[in-house]
Amino acid sequence: MPDTLTPLHLALDHHQAGRLASAEAGYRRIIEDNPGHVEALHYLGVLLHQRGEHRGAAEYLDRALVLSPHYAACWSNRGLVAAALADSAFAVTCQRRALAIDPSFANAHNNLGVALQKLGRDDEAIDAYQQAIAHQPGFIDARTNLGASLAKLKRHEEALAVHREALALDPANSGAHFGVGNALRELGRLDDAIGSLQRAVELAPAHFESRVNLGTTLGLRGRFTEAEAQYRHALTLRDDPQIHVCVGAALGAQGRFDEEAPHYRHALTLDPDHADAQHNLALMHLRRGEFEQGWTLYETRWRASKYTRIEMPGIAEWAGEPLGGRKLLLVGEQGHGDQLQFVRYAAVLERMGASVDVLVPGNIAELVGGVRGVRRVLVEKPRHGYDFWTPMMSVPYHVAGIEPGVPAEVPYLRVSGARLRDWPQRVADLGEGRRRVGVVWAGSPTFANDRFRSMPLAALGGLADVPGIAWFSLQKGPARAQLEGAALALHDLTEQIQDFADTAALIEQLDLVITVDTSVAHLAGALGKPVWVLLPANYDWRWMLDRDDSPWYPTMRLFKQTSLGDWSTVVAAVRTALMSGGV
């Protein structure tokens, strides 16, 4: 190395080559000889920041700035240190000081954007990233940061375009592939998203978030075994409680219920208050029929990631206080099936002395109004007039000492005479003295597990030759299109169905309902009608382990897959039961 290199150049050469100990020693010798050496103070601060010694870094950068307050790069680096010390507000100040000195400083614009994002000022962050790109069009990090900000604001099409611009500049940029994959997933283009996230993982195998997001996207596509593998790999990179929950959930989604619990319990050793782990353990206990533990843990659901807490301003939430002479509002939660299942607890609350009103969607209001214990049904939130309110699915926890099991007196839903109208005659005319069986083969396509809980109507073709049956469709929604040309010929009267009360009126004319896991299963069970429920191997907690009956509905029979996605054995079992005259 030439003798003409100064001590600062020698130290910088060590620094750039990654020989940090030698670089640090060089900077410190310069500062010992000249305490006012601005460059040595600056670069020592940068080195300490790179090594994670942020408070020491701040000290040296501050000394440099006192001596040279117009040093733009030093202000920008001081902003990075402030961000590392979780002082985002000062980080913004520092980057703005750098830009006041040098408005074309692209790195400072980018760093400003990062600091603004930390403060939740995403619109300002977007402007900062755009400024960085305007001054340095090839600035890849600024583009990927801009894409992330746009995604945070749910501007996913714009985010996708920005990340693709980054890939045009650098096709092997893992961060840009990651951003493209995330945007595609949010836009519902799951297969394309998986491809982009797989490329991100190939380019950066140790990037934790790419592994996790690939696992999540595979799970959305129903590829649970592959999702599990990605989550497990992510755990080799970081022992994260949420990802232990994801592994457990991926196992449960495969129907491997006996393998879930250790992962949730391990998550709780890392974070004793982890809401998703507690919630999933609650479902595990409920699936096993361990109701006391299950309902207790289920009260954590409002902190879990999949729930939005119900708010009833001006009314106190019931915490188990005596209900004698009190007015209580029972509030429906989650889906229609959940509400039809749990409205039965109105009778329990009435026995405890409460005057019970119920808040539910309008399309089940008429049926709910006939439930024992229900005084009045509301379809809009009240602002006053009640001593307490409670979510429906919290009632089992609060009444465990009074009703430790499952109140299963059916029917607890009833159809009014006005609703029955001419349904009996219409069904009788089509039934011609045969057994009348209603069928639902698909639920809402927006439901998370719909890929597995629903089936194509063609899968029921093996029932077509069962003698003595008049088949009726109870199917609503897009799946009705499958009726045309189906091997199983069904009478379709569903155009005359406007709400659940109409569906109930039709069900009352049938001898049996055969359905996948939808709200119709709960409706038929609550009406006390014979109902057979066809379940995927990853069935919901309420259908419980090792049972082909249901404590919730005495007239229900369960047919469960043994292999996820394979309906053939289920349909064969249903056919055998029908041939034997079972109802």
C-alpha positions, 0 to 999 in steps of 0.5 A: 500500500503506498506510503502516501495514504493518510491515516484516515484513508488507511482506516477507511480502507479497513472499514470498507473491507470489513476489517472493523477492529482495525478501522476502529483502532485507526479512527480512535488514534486519529481522534486521540491526536486530533479530537476535532477531526470531523471525518474520523468522528463521523466514520467512527460513529458510522462504524459503531452504528453498524456494530449495533453500539448505537448510543456510542455512535450517537456520541461521536456523530453529535461531536462531529455535528457540533464541529461541522453543522453543515455536514449533510451525510453526518446528519443523515447517519445521525438520523439512522442512529436515532431510528435505531434508538427508536427515536423516529421523531428525531430521525425525521428531524435529522434527515430534514436537516440533511436535506436542507443542506443538500436537497438532492441527497437521495439517501436522505430522502429514502431515510426520511421515508423510513422514519416517517413510516415508523411514525405512521405518516405514510403519505409523507413517506411516499413523497420522500421515496418518490423524491429519492427516486427522482434524484436517483432513478436507479435507487432500488431500495427507495422503490421497494420502500415506496412499494411497501408504503403503498401496500400499507395504504392498501394501494396494491396495484400501485405497489405491484407496479413499483416493485415491478419497476424495481425488478426491471432494474434488478431482476435478482432483487429479492426484496422486489420479488417479495413485494410483488408476491405480497401485492399479488396475494392482496389482489387475490392472485394467489398462484402468481403470488406464490411464484414470486415469493418462492423466487424471493426465498430462492434469492434470500433463503435466510429472509424470515418474512419471505418464508412466513409470507410464502407459508401464509400464501400457500395456506390460502391456496390450501397447500397446508403441507407446504405451508407447514414446511415454510413455517418450520424453516422460518423457525430455524431463522427466528424462534417466533411465537406467532410462527409456532402458532402458524405451524400448529394451525397448518397441522390443524388445517391438515386434520392433524389435530393431535399434533397442534397443542405443543406448538401453541404451548411453546408459543406461550412459553415465549409469550405467555399472553400470546392471544392467537396461541390462547385462542387456538388452544381454546378451540383445541379444548372445545374440539375435545369436549373440555368445555371449562378450559375451552370457554375460559380461553375462548374469552381471549378471542378479541385479542386474536388476529382474526377478530375485531372486537364488538363495541356497544357504546353506552352499555356495560359489557356483562361480566357475570353479574346477577341478572335478576330484573336486569335488561340484557342485550345478547349480541350476535357474533361471527357468521349466521351459523354461529348465531343460530347455534348460540342463540339457544343461550337466551333461554338460559339467560331468561332462567337467570332472571334477565329480560333478553333482547337479541341483536342479529342480522335482518335475514335471521331476525324473524327466526331468532324472534321465536326462540324461547327467552327472546323478548325482542329482536333488534337489527341495529345497535341501540345506544341505551336501554340496557343494563348489560350486553354480551356477545353470544359466544361468551355466554357459555363461559359466564353460565358454566356454573349453571349450565356446564354442558350444552343446552340441546333442547330442540327444536328451539327455532320455529317457523311461523304459519305465515311463512309456511304458506304453500310450501307444504303443497309445493313440496308434496307435489314434487315429492310424490310420496318419496323420501324428501331430502334437501341438499347443500354442497357449497358454502360461501366462497369467501370463507377461509376453509371453503376450498375444503369444506365445500364440494362440487355437486358432481361429487354427490353423483353416486347418490343418484341411483338411491331409490325412493328419494325426491331430491331438493336443492337448498343451495344458494349462491354461485354454486347453484350454477352446477345444477345444470346437467348434474347427475343428481337431479334436484328440484330447485325452489330456491328462487322463492327463498328470500331469507333464512325463514323461507329456507326453514319453511322449506326444510320443515317439509323435508325428511332429511337435510344433507349438507356440508358445513354451512349455516343450513346445518345449524338451521336444520339442527335447531329446527330439530330436523334430521340432518347429515353434515358432510365434513372435511378432514380439517373440520371445525372445532364444534364437530368435536373429535371422535364423534359421528353425532353432535351434543349441540344437535340431537338430530344430527349425524356427522360424516367425516373425511379420513383424507383431506379433499377426498369426498368419495368415502364420505359419499359412499357412507352416505349412500350406504346409510340412505340405502339402509333407510337411515334418516 
